[in-house]
Amino acid sequence: MKHLTILLCLLTASFTTHARQPNIIFILADDLGPGDLGCYGQKIIKTPNVDRLAAEGMKLTQHYCGNAVCAPSRCVLMTGQHPGHTFIRNNRQADDAKGLPRLGKPEHEGQYPIPDSTITLAEVFQSAGYATGGFGKWGLGGPTSSGAQLKQGFDRWFGYNCQGVAHNFYPTYLWDDDKTIDLNNPPFSAHDTLRPDEDPTKAETYKRFQGNEYSADLIADAALKFARDNKDKPFFLYWPTTVPHVALQVPDDSLAEYLGKFDDPPYPGGKGYIPHFKPKAAYAAMITRMDREIGRMMALVTELGLDDDTIFVFVSDNGPVNGTHQGLAGTDCSFFNSNEGRRDGKGTLYEGGIRSPGIVKWKGKIKAGSVSDRITGFEDWMPTLAELSGARLETPATDGISFASTLLGEAQPAREFLYREFHGYGGQQSLRIGEWKLLRTNLDGKAKGKGKPVPPTEELFNIAADPAETKNVAVKHPELVAKMKAIMASQHTNSADFPMAALDQ
């Protein structure tokens, strides 16, 4: 029944004028800020291959993540629905789902699952005749749940299922389709700390937090094999890498490139994740190693003669660990200016928490070196990629707006608004209309500490004049605030699983 529904959502497949439907290689970084990339101004971390994607395609300067943390952001991406309509609205383990106890075994791991009735981006392409493969981190349901990857449109999956397991780049196992494979890594927690007898000033102290098989390398190899195996037919390759999400872990050969380049005292642990002797170097090296693997994929596409028939997309699931998360696991995103000077980071609906890099390359179709300041979001990818590929969706199926015309250099009307809400961190809601942004917080109706519930707050910012969101001008524009609140109310649907007292009616 589900796949019949999907077929009803697809209009008659209309192949575009090129020889074959384009391949889609969709790369999703994890907690990476736009400022971590050279093409967005990064001066320390080297990202030559992602920079080349931007130089050979289009860079989006106002692209928004689906949400402020992992799972709800990925749900927006996979469904084409904005956060007021999606099923997953916060990170939540599967043990909170009825009938899915988490018992510490691989088969019981994972996050709160999306329902079987969900139509995902992978299913759209699968129904359009594409080979579909996912390589990296899922986060939308455990392996035996309705949200399992192979039940949600993927022919092939390799990597992590559970976000918690993905905190360790040297896990003892990974998922190969619906089975696990053992890795040659010693068991240790990604949240371990130094023992009292270990010297935090010595590099050898930190060696026990390394293994023999680096998951990001294995995942990249599997993605490359999928592209090679499916070179003769169109494929959708979803690559949700775990880089640069903590824990800070990277092989020594990559770490060496950044050692001694800047002041970099040890992170001895105690802030959620395992220690690292040179945390800044590790963060930079993780990103550069990811960039190296992307370069391998670009080279393979060229080798296979698929340059003209492949669309590359590069984005990040949410903002970097900054602001309230600053210093988590030894990270220092302020040092790297990961959020480009925007306010806060991961976990908030301030710009630093939901701005994503956005890079799209399609040789011969998207103008090289082009830049767009159109406001776009994760919900837009489903209709955009469907239009570019010829698998056109009925518009009621998504909240997204195709920006295929923008990518192809054609004029397009401005977006009416972009809506975000986040169940976590007190309950948050935001709306962007042109240069204006309204942000509401403390919407969950819960008391902080032992006091009374904190009343909702409202902040209005002019993003064009005040990109760092330092000046709340709500009192100066009451009519605009009222108008934007009315739109917010119209976009929120109640969720029994993720309630927000100030919004639910």
Secondary structure, 3 states (H helix, E strand, C coil): CHHHHHHHHECCCCCCCCCCCCEEEEEEECCCCHHHCHHHCCCCCCCHHHHHHHHCCEEEEEEECCCCCHHHHHHHHHHCCCCCCCCCCCCCEHHHCCCCCCCCCHHHCCECCCCCCCCCHHHHHHHCCCEEEEEEECCCCCCCCCCCHHHCCCCEEEEECCCCHHHCCCCCEEEECCEEEECCCCCCCCCCCCCCCCCCCCHHHHHHHCCCCCHHHHHHHHHHHHHHHCCCCCEEEEECCCCCCCCCCCCHHHHCCCCCCCCCCCECCCCCCCCECCHHHHHHHHHHHHHHHHHHHHHHHHHCCCHHHEEEEEEECCCCCCHHHCCHHHCCHHHHCCCCCCCCCCCCCCHHHHEEEEEEEECCCCCCCEEECCCEEHHHHHHHHHHHHCCCECHHHCCCCCCHHHHCCCCCCCCCCEEEEECCCCCEEEEEECCEEEEEECCCCCECCCCCECCCEEEEEECCCCCCCCCCCHHHCHHHHHHHHHHHHHHCCCCCCCCCCCCCC
